[in-house]
Amino acid sequence: MAGYFAVYGRDGAEKENALVNIILPVEGFQSKQYGFALQMTNISRTRTDINRDAILCAARSAFQTYGVTGTSMDKLAEIAQLSKRTVYNHFASKEEIVMHLIRALWSKSMAAVPVVYNANTDLHQQLSEILLAEINLLTTNEYLALARVAFGHFFYHPAKLKEEIEHLSAQETVLKRWLLAATNDGRLQLTDISRGVTILASQIKGQCFWPQMMQIQDPLNDNEKQKIANQTAAVFLSYFAS
């Protein structure tokens, strides 16, 4: 359940009212460090859920302020106003929190994509829109920062990396549903939907994720993102369209 928060600045004036999905551990959460206070109402959650969400809220704030590598579990406990033991009861490591945030960010972003397969609409237009949404997610500073930490950790833990990739691959996505619907409608010739997702992901990430994550290429502008989405869709459909 979401809660309504009143957000106040250092001067005590109310800045905005927002409906958010983050629950803090106490009703009047004060943060001198970040210059805001959150007053919470209309909340019905268990203490375990509240503490877990407080840790994730603290992680998002700390990662933005100090960077992921500059944030310790001690710092997260301090910001969340919880004991370090409580933090470790929920998350065994900072990397586990990072992976949770990556999965949540991906799910939230993909759920917001409005594209649903339409038998009467051009395939290229539909696929380009879905791919652009994925590109926009992959190129955000938040996603890239989290991905760098995850990559640095899992590089030395290949078994765990394989497990996380399998977990992400098993998620139902807009792209996967769209490919299945277009195939069932006879407009695509795909015998393996997961393989189709992998092909598209490889083409996108080679231009819109890996170079930026490794910081060997400048961020893409909107025109470049749109061009990559259009070209990737065109190449894919040139082979798989019926």
Secondary structure as the mmCIF struct_conf table of DSSP 4:
data_model
#
loop_
_struct_conf.conf_type_id
_struct_conf.id
_struct_conf.beg_label_comp_id
_struct_conf.beg_label_asym_id
_struct_conf.beg_label_seq_id
_struct_conf.end_label_comp_id
_struct_conf.end_label_asym_id
_struct_conf.end_label_seq_id
STRN STRN1 GLY A 3 TYR A 8
TURN_TY1_P TURN_TY1_P1 ARG A 10 ASP A 11
BEND BEND1 GLY A 12 GLY A 12
STRN STRN2 GLU A 14 VAL A 20
BEND BEND2 ASN A 21 ASN A 21
BEND BEND3 PRO A 25 VAL A 26
TURN_TY1_P TURN_TY1_P2 GLU A 27 GLU A 27
STRN STRN3 GLY A 28 SER A 31
TURN_TY1_P TURN_TY1_P3 LYS A 32 GLY A 35
STRN STRN4 PHE A 36 THR A 41
BEND BEND4 ASN A 42 ASN A 42
HELX_RH_AL_P HELX_RH_AL_P1 ARG A 47 TYR A 66
BEND BEND5 VAL A 68 VAL A 68
TURN_TY1_P TURN_TY1_P4 THR A 69 GLY A 70
HELX_RH_AL_P HELX_RH_AL_P2 MET A 73 ALA A 80
TURN_TY1_P TURN_TY1_P5 GLN A 81 GLN A 81
BEND BEND6 LEU A 82 LEU A 82
HELX_RH_AL_P HELX_RH_AL_P3 LYS A 84 HIS A 90
BEND BEND7 ALA A 92 SER A 93
HELX_RH_AL_P HELX_RH_AL_P4 LYS A 94 ALA A 111
TURN_TY1_P TURN_TY1_P6 ALA A 112 ALA A 112
TURN_TY1_P TURN_TY1_P7 ALA A 119 ASN A 120
BEND BEND8 THR A 121 THR A 121
HELX_RH_AL_P HELX_RH_AL_P5 LEU A 123 LEU A 138
TURN_TY1_P TURN_TY1_P8 THR A 139 THR A 139
BEND BEND9 THR A 140 THR A 140
HELX_RH_AL_P HELX_RH_AL_P6 ASN A 141 PHE A 154
TURN_TY1_P TURN_TY1_P9 PHE A 155 TYR A 156
HELX_RH_AL_P HELX_RH_AL_P7 PRO A 158 ALA A 170
BEND BEND10 GLN A 171 GLN A 171
HELX_RH_AL_P HELX_RH_AL_P8 VAL A 174 ASN A 184
TURN_TY1_P TURN_TY1_P10 ASP A 185 GLY A 186
BEND BEND11 ARG A 187 ARG A 187
STRN STRN5 LEU A 188 LEU A 188
BEND BEND12 THR A 191 THR A 191
HELX_RH_AL_P HELX_RH_AL_P9 ILE A 193 CYS A 208
TURN_TY1_P TURN_TY1_P11 PHE A 209 PHE A 209
HELX_RH_AL_P HELX_RH_AL_P10 TRP A 210 MET A 213
TURN_TY1_P TURN_TY1_P12 MET A 214 GLN A 215
BEND BEND13 GLN A 217 GLN A 217
HELX_LH_PP_P HELX_LH_PP_P1 ASP A 218 LEU A 220
HELX_RH_AL_P HELX_RH_AL_P11 ASP A 222 PHE A 240
STRN STRN6 ALA A 241 ALA A 241
#
